[in-house]
Amino acid sequence: MSTAAEVLARCAQLDRFSASSDHLERVYLSPEHAQANAAAEEWMRLVGMRTWVDAAGNQYGRVEGREPGLPALLLGSHLDTVPDAGSFDGMLGVVMAIAVAERLRPHLPELPFALEVVGFSDEEGTRFGKALLGSCAASGQWDPAWWDLTDARGTTLRQAFADFGLDPDLVGDAARRPEELVGYLEAHIEQGPYLEAADVSLGYVTTIAGARRFVLRVLGEARHAGGTPYERRKDALQAAAAAITAIETIARSAGVIATVGQIEVQPGAVNVIAGRADFSLDLRAETDAARDEAWALIHEAVEAVCAVRGTTFSWIQTHEAPSMPCAAWLTEAVVAGIRATGDANPMGLWSRAGHDGMAVGAVTDIGMLFVRCHDGISHHPAEAVREVDVAAGLDALEAAVLQLAGSRV
């Protein structure tokens, strides 16, 4: 079996650790999380790694370089999933990292750094509604306010820690120090269609999108649907619909990503004009400046729509994450790795999706390698990657590590 085929087989093995028998779901601090950690730990030990689970549930493995105790180059991704997930988002990066660590065993006496692999525990935020919990702990960004977060069953995050066998009071021990790390490299499926459209296996990431999320509210007047003429209506739903159309127009023109994924109307009766409409907005861009400029345009446009329709507009921001550029020196190594596979002109992409690197970047430099996925499908059982692309990714990641080793001699 080729290394790439073995990587795919291991991803399939991880599919067994699911909370549901008919779809893949593996959430933070669950029995399935523990099973996935145990499987990854076994594969790490086969490579000769020293293994441990940190104080936030992240699974690590480490092999020393040319001398013990050197700072580590960290490779990895995440082991948790969304509900009804595919087999590769996150998991492929962890399993590829382990395979690359095995390939690099003959080079360990030459490496000017240790090599570590991490399977982060909660990138998706499925269980408690807060993404990047594992990598936030690892990067020293844990917020004590998170202890009161609850899952769908009412279990607090603090209780889930205890149930998993972790001590909540020791979560700070998961934090890595900058001097412990050389940098972080992550291989990940693209979650977009651009590599496939260009008919190339791999790409390098320039930056991870900066995101803001909002709840927008339009207030109108609920009145009888039959008895109220159009010129007297203050229809919150019609205003919201026009606003949503304006949002897409602005986003397309500005080259940003704006998504309205939820809308709730009150009173919600078939024969009553909507008096209120609340809808979500997820706004992402390559840079924070582009994101914020788009928001200013959206805000202005929605206010104008509401003014024309006799409604009022208000909003609250529920989330903000800065963009995270990939470090030039790590990106150069990733590009060199891709070129080593025969692609003379690697494609650079900004990641529209979030990744653990957004948090890890607070403590060390990051770089990312994208692997082609079929039709850009992700967060869905139809996620698919080809063995030939995984093989190219393994070669590129290995070459990138050796390039970094050479640059630090």
C-alpha positions as CSV (number, residue, x, y, z in Angstrom):
1,M,0.0,0.0,0.0
2,S,1.3,3.4,-0.9
3,T,1.7,6.1,1.8
4,A,-1.2,8.1,0.3
5,A,-3.4,5.0,0.2
6,E,-2.6,4.4,3.9
7,V,-3.5,8.0,4.7
8,L,-6.9,7.6,3.1
9,A,-7.4,4.3,4.8
10,R,-6.7,5.9,8.2
11,C,-9.2,8.7,7.4
12,A,-11.7,6.0,6.8
13,Q,-10.8,4.4,10.2
14,L,-11.5,7.7,11.9
15,D,-15.0,7.6,10.4
16,R,-15.9,4.8,12.8
17,F,-15.7,7.2,15.7
18,S,-19.0,8.9,15.3
19,A,-21.9,9.8,17.7
20,S,-24.3,8.6,15.0
21,S,-24.5,5.3,13.1
22,D,-25.8,7.0,9.9
23,H,-23.6,10.0,9.6
24,L,-20.3,11.3,10.9
25,E,-20.3,13.5,13.9
26,R,-17.5,13.8,16.4
27,V,-17.6,16.7,18.8
28,Y,-15.3,18.1,21.5
29,L,-14.9,16.2,24.7
30,S,-17.1,13.3,23.6
31,P,-16.3,9.5,23.8
32,E,-15.7,9.7,20.0
33,H,-13.2,12.5,20.5
34,A,-11.3,10.2,22.9
35,Q,-11.4,7.4,20.4
36,A,-10.0,9.6,17.6
37,N,-7.2,10.8,19.9
38,A,-6.4,7.2,20.8
39,A,-6.2,6.2,17.1
40,A,-4.0,9.2,16.3
41,E,-1.8,8.4,19.3
42,E,-1.3,4.8,18.2
43,W,-0.2,6.0,14.7
44,M,2.1,8.6,16.3
45,R,3.7,5.9,18.5
46,L,4.3,3.7,15.4
47,V,6.4,6.6,14.1
48,G,8.4,6.6,17.3
49,M,6.8,9.7,18.7
50,R,6.4,10.5,22.4
51,T,2.7,11.2,22.8
52,W,0.5,13.2,25.2
53,V,-2.9,14.8,25.5
54,D,-2.7,18.4,26.7
55,A,-4.9,20.1,29.3
56,A,-7.5,21.0,26.6
57,G,-7.8,17.6,25.0
58,N,-5.4,18.2,22.0
59,Q,-3.5,15.1,20.9
60,Y,0.3,15.6,20.4
61,G,3.3,13.5,19.3
62,R,6.9,14.6,19.2
63,V,10.2,13.3,17.9
64,E,13.5,15.1,18.7
65,G,15.8,16.6,16.1
66,R,19.6,16.5,16.1
67,E,19.6,17.2,19.8
68,P,17.0,16.9,22.6
69,G,14.9,19.9,23.6
70,L,15.0,22.0,20.4
71,P,12.0,24.2,19.5
72,A,9.5,22.2,17.4
73,L,8.1,22.6,14.0
74,L,4.4,21.8,14.5
75,L,2.4,20.0,11.8
76,G,-1.3,19.1,12.1
77,S,-4.9,20.0,11.9
78,H,-8.1,19.0,13.8
79,L,-9.9,15.8,14.6
80,D,-13.4,17.1,15.3
81,T,-16.2,17.4,12.8
82,V,-19.4,19.2,12.0
83,P,-22.6,17.2,12.1
84,D,-23.1,15.0,9.0
85,A,-19.4,15.6,8.0
86,G,-17.1,14.3,5.4
87,S,-14.0,12.3,6.0
88,F,-11.3,14.8,5.3
89,D,-11.8,18.2,6.7
90,G,-9.2,18.4,9.4
91,M,-8.5,14.7,9.6
92,L,-6.6,14.5,6.4
93,G,-4.1,17.1,7.7
94,V,-3.5,15.2,10.9
95,V,-3.0,11.9,9.2
96,M,-0.8,13.5,6.5
97,A,1.3,15.1,9.2
98,I,1.9,11.7,10.9
99,A,2.9,10.2,7.6
100,V,5.3,13.0,6.9
101,A,6.8,12.5,10.3
102,E,7.4,8.9,9.5
103,R,9.0,9.8,6.1
104,L,11.4,12.2,7.9
105,R,12.7,9.6,10.4
106,P,16.0,9.1,8.5
107,H,16.5,12.9,8.6
108,L,15.9,13.4,12.3
109,P,19.6,13.5,13.2
110,E,20.0,16.4,10.8
111,L,16.9,18.5,11.7
112,P,17.7,21.7,13.6
113,F,14.3,21.5,15.3
114,A,12.1,18.9,16.8
115,L,9.1,17.7,14.9
116,E,5.6,17.7,16.5
117,V,2.2,16.6,15.2
118,V,-1.0,17.9,16.7
119,G,-4.6,16.8,16.4
120,F,-6.5,19.8,17.6
121,S,-9.7,19.0,19.5
122,D,-12.3,21.5,18.6
123,E,-11.8,23.6,15.4
124,E,-15.5,23.5,14.4
125,G,-17.2,24.6,17.5
126,T,-20.1,22.2,16.9
127,R,-20.8,21.2,20.5
128,F,-20.5,24.5,22.4
129,G,-20.9,27.1,19.6
130,K,-17.4,28.5,20.0
131,A,-14.9,27.5,17.4
132,L,-11.1,27.0,17.8
133,L,-11.4,26.0,21.5
134,G,-8.5,23.5,21.2
135,S,-6.1,25.8,19.4
136,C,-7.1,28.8,21.5
137,A,-6.0,26.9,24.5
138,A,-2.8,25.9,22.8
139,S,-2.0,29.5,21.9
140,G,-2.8,30.9,25.4
141,Q,-6.0,32.6,24.4
142,W,-8.5,30.8,26.7
143,D,-11.3,33.0,27.9
144,P,-12.6,32.0,31.4
145,A,-16.1,33.2,30.2
146,W,-16.2,30.1,28.0
147,W,-16.7,27.9,31.0
148,D,-20.3,28.8,31.2
149,L,-21.0,27.7,27.5
150,T,-23.5,24.9,27.3
151,D,-24.2,22.2,24.8
152,A,-27.7,21.1,23.5
153,R,-28.2,19.0,26.6
154,G,-27.3,21.8,29.0
155,T,-23.9,20.4,29.9
156,T,-21.4,23.2,30.6
157,L,-18.0,23.3,29.1
158,R,-16.5,23.1,32.6
159,Q,-18.5,19.9,33.3
160,A,-17.5,18.4,30.0
161,F,-13.9,18.9,30.8
162,A,-14.3,17.0,34.1
163,D,-16.3,14.3,32.4
164,F,-13.5,13.8,29.8
165,G,-11.0,13.5,32.6
166,L,-9.5,17.0,32.3
167,D,-9.0,19.5,35.1
168,P,-10.6,22.8,34.0
169,D,-8.3,24.7,36.4
170,L,-5.3,23.4,34.5
171,V,-6.3,24.5,31.0
172,G,-3.6,27.2,31.1
173,D,-1.1,24.4,31.0
174,A,-2.0,23.7,27.3
175,A,-0.6,27.1,26.3
176,R,2.5,26.9,24.2
177,R,5.3,29.5,24.5
178,P,6.7,31.2,21.4
179,E,10.2,29.9,22.2
180,E,8.9,26.3,22.1
181,L,7.9,26.5,18.5
182,V,9.6,27.2,15.1
183,G,6.3,27.5,13.3
184,Y,3.1,25.7,12.3
185,L,2.3,24.0,9.0
186,E,-1.1,22.7,8.1
187,A,-2.2,20.6,5.2
188,H,-6.0,20.9,4.5
189,I,-8.5,20.2,1.8
190,E,-9.2,23.4,-0.1
191,Q,-12.9,23.5,0.6
192,G,-13.3,25.4,-2.6
193,P,-13.3,24.8,-6.4
194,Y,-10.3,26.8,-7.5
195,L,-7.6,24.0,-7.6
196,E,-9.9,21.7,-9.4
197,A,-10.8,24.3,-11.9
198,A,-7.1,24.9,-12.6
199,D,-6.5,21.1,-12.8
200,V,-3.7,21.2,-10.2
201,S,-3.3,19.1,-7.1
202,L,-2.0,21.6,-4.6
203,G,-2.0,25.3,-3.7
204,Y,-0.5,27.5,-1.0
205,V,-2.5,29.8,1.3
206,T,-1.7,33.5,1.4
207,T,-3.9,34.4,4.3
208,I,-6.9,33.0,6.3
209,A,-10.0,35.2,6.0
210,G,-10.9,37.8,8.6
211,A,-14.5,37.3,9.6
212,R,-17.3,39.3,11.3
213,R,-20.8,38.0,12.1
214,F,-23.9,40.0,12.8
215,V,-27.6,39.7,13.6
216,L,-29.5,42.3,11.6
217,R,-33.0,43.4,12.6
218,V,-35.6,45.1,10.5
219,L,-38.6,46.5,12.4
220,G,-41.8,47.3,10.6
221,E,-45.5,47.0,11.5
222,A,-47.5,43.8,11.7
223,R,-50.9,44.3,10.1
224,H,-53.7,42.4,8.3
225,A,-52.4,41.0,5.0
226,G,-55.7,41.5,3.2
227,G,-56.8,44.8,4.6
228,T,-53.6,46.8,4.3
229,P,-52.8,48.4,0.9
230,Y,-49.2,48.4,-0.4
231,E,-48.7,52.1,0.1
232,R,-49.5,51.7,3.8
233,R,-47.4,48.7,4.5
234,K,-44.2,48.6,6.6
235,D,-43.3,45.1,5.7
236,A,-40.2,43.9,7.6
237,L,-39.8,40.8,5.5
238,Q,-39.9,42.6,2.2
239,A,-37.4,45.1,3.5
240,A,-35.1,42.3,4.7
241,A,-35.4,40.5,1.3
242,A,-34.3,43.7,-0.5
243,A,-31.5,44.1,2.0
244,I,-30.3,40.6,1.5
245,T,-30.2,41.1,-2.3
246,A,-28.3,44.3,-1.8
247,I,-25.8,42.5,0.5
248,E,-25.0,40.0,-2.2
249,T,-24.6,42.7,-4.9
250,I,-22.1,44.6,-2.7
251,A,-20.2,41.4,-1.8
252,R,-19.8,40.3,-5.4
253,S,-18.6,43.8,-6.4
254,A,-16.2,44.1,-3.5
255,G,-14.7,40.6,-3.9
256,V,-15.7,39.5,-0.4
257,I,-17.9,36.7,0.9
258,A,-21.2,37.7,2.5
259,T,-23.7,35.0,3.5
260,V,-27.2,35.2,5.1
261,G,-27.8,31.8,6.5
262,Q,-30.7,32.4,8.9
263,I,-33.8,34.5,8.9
264,E,-36.6,34.6,11.5
265,V,-39.9,36.5,11.0
266,Q,-42.5,37.6,13.5
267,P,-45.3,37.1,14.0
268,G,-44.8,34.5,11.2
269,A,-48.5,34.1,10.3
270,V,-49.5,33.4,6.7
271,N,-52.1,36.2,6.7
272,V,-50.1,38.9,8.7
273,I,-47.6,41.3,7.3
274,A,-44.2,40.7,9.0
275,G,-43.6,43.2,11.8
276,R,-40.0,42.1,12.4
277,A,-37.3,40.2,10.6
278,D,-34.0,39.1,12.1
279,F,-31.3,37.7,9.8
280,S,-27.7,36.7,10.1
281,L,-24.7,37.9,8.2
282,D,-21.4,36.1,7.9
283,L,-18.9,38.5,6.3
284,R,-15.4,37.3,5.2
285,A,-12.6,38.8,3.2
286,E,-8.9,38.4,2.5
287,T,-8.0,41.4,4.6
288,D,-9.7,43.1,7.5
289,A,-9.7,46.4,5.7
290,A,-11.7,44.9,2.7
291,R,-14.1,43.2,5.2
292,D,-14.7,46.4,7.1
293,E,-15.1,48.5,4.0
294,A,-17.7,46.0,2.7
295,W,-19.6,46.2,6.0
296,A,-19.7,50.0,5.8
297,L,-21.3,49.7,2.3
298,I,-23.7,47.0,3.5
299,H,-24.7,49.1,6.5
300,E,-25.4,52.1,4.3
301,A,-27.4,50.1,1.8
302,V,-29.6,48.3,4.4
303,E,-30.4,51.6,6.1
304,A,-31.4,53.1,2.7
305,V,-33.6,50.1,1.9
306,C,-35.3,50.4,5.3
307,A,-35.9,54.1,4.9
308,V,-37.6,53.6,1.5
309,R,-39.9,50.9,3.0
310,G,-40.8,52.8,6.2
311,T,-38.9,50.3,8.4
312,T,-36.0,50.7,10.9
313,F,-32.7,48.9,11.0
314,S,-30.5,47.8,13.9
315,W,-27.7,45.3,14.3
316,I,-25.4,43.6,16.8
317,Q,-22.1,42.0,16.1
318,T,-21.8,38.5,17.5
319,H,-18.3,37.5,16.3
320,E,-15.1,39.0,15.0
321,A,-11.8,37.3,14.0
322,P,-8.9,39.1,12.4
323,S,-7.4,37.8,9.2
324,M,-4.3,35.7,9.6
325,P,-1.6,36.1,7.0
326,C,0.7,33.2,6.4
327,A,4.4,34.0,7.2
328,A,6.5,34.6,4.1
329,W,9.3,32.3,5.1
330,L,6.9,29.4,5.7
331,T,5.0,30.2,2.5
332,E,8.3,30.1,0.5
333,A,8.9,26.6,1.9
334,V,5.4,25.4,1.0
335,V,5.8,26.9,-2.5
336,A,9.2,25.1,-2.9
337,G,7.5,21.9,-1.7
338,I,4.8,22.2,-4.3
339,R,7.4,22.9,-7.0
340,A,9.2,19.8,-6.0
341,T,6.2,17.8,-7.1
342,G,6.5,19.2,-10.7
343,D,4.2,22.2,-10.5
344,A,6.4,25.1,-11.6
345,N,3.8,27.8,-10.9
346,P,1.9,27.0,-7.7
347,M,-1.4,28.7,-7.2
348,G,-1.8,31.0,-4.2
349,L,-5.3,31.2,-2.6
350,W,-6.7,33.0,0.4
351,S,-8.7,30.7,2.6
352,R,-12.3,31.6,2.8
353,A,-12.8,29.1,5.6
354,G,-11.4,29.5,9.1
355,H,-8.7,27.2,10.4
356,D,-6.8,26.5,13.7
357,G,-3.9,28.6,12.2
358,M,-6.0,31.6,13.0
359,A,-5.4,30.9,16.7
360,V,-2.0,29.4,16.4
361,G,-0.8,32.5,14.7
362,A,-0.9,34.3,18.0
363,V,2.0,32.2,19.3
364,T,4.0,31.3,16.2
365,D,4.2,31.8,12.4
366,I,1.9,29.7,10.3
367,G,1.9,28.3,6.7
368,M,-0.7,26.2,4.9
369,L,-0.9,23.8,2.0
370,F,-4.2,23.2,0.2
371,V,-5.1,19.8,-1.3
372,R,-7.6,19.7,-4.2
373,C,-11.0,18.3,-3.2
374,H,-13.8,17.2,-5.6
375,D,-16.0,20.1,-6.6
376,G,-14.9,22.1,-3.6
377,I,-17.4,20.2,-1.4
378,S,-16.8,20.2,2.3
379,H,-18.8,19.9,5.6
380,H,-20.7,17.2,3.8
381,P,-20.5,13.4,3.3
382,A,-19.6,14.0,-0.3
383,E,-16.2,15.3,0.6
384,A,-13.7,13.5,-1.7
385,V,-10.0,13.6,-2.4
386,R,-7.9,11.6,-4.9
387,E,-5.0,9.4,-3.9
388,V,-2.8,11.2,-6.5
389,D,-3.4,14.6,-4.8
390,V,-2.7,13.2,-1.4
391,A,0.5,11.7,-2.7
392,A,1.5,15.1,-4.1
393,G,0.6,16.7,-0.8
394,L,2.8,14.3,1.2
395,D,5.7,15.0,-1.1
396,A,5.2,18.7,-0.9
397,L,4.9,18.8,2.9
398,E,8.0,16.6,3.3
399,A,10.0,18.8,0.9
400,A,8.8,21.9,2.8
401,V,10.0,20.6,6.1
402,L,13.4,19.8,4.6
403,Q,13.5,23.2,3.0
404,L,12.9,24.8,6.4
405,A,15.6,22.5,8.0
406,G,18.1,23.7,5.4
407,S,17.3,27.3,5.9
408,R,17.9,27.1,9.7
409,V,21.2,25.3,9.5
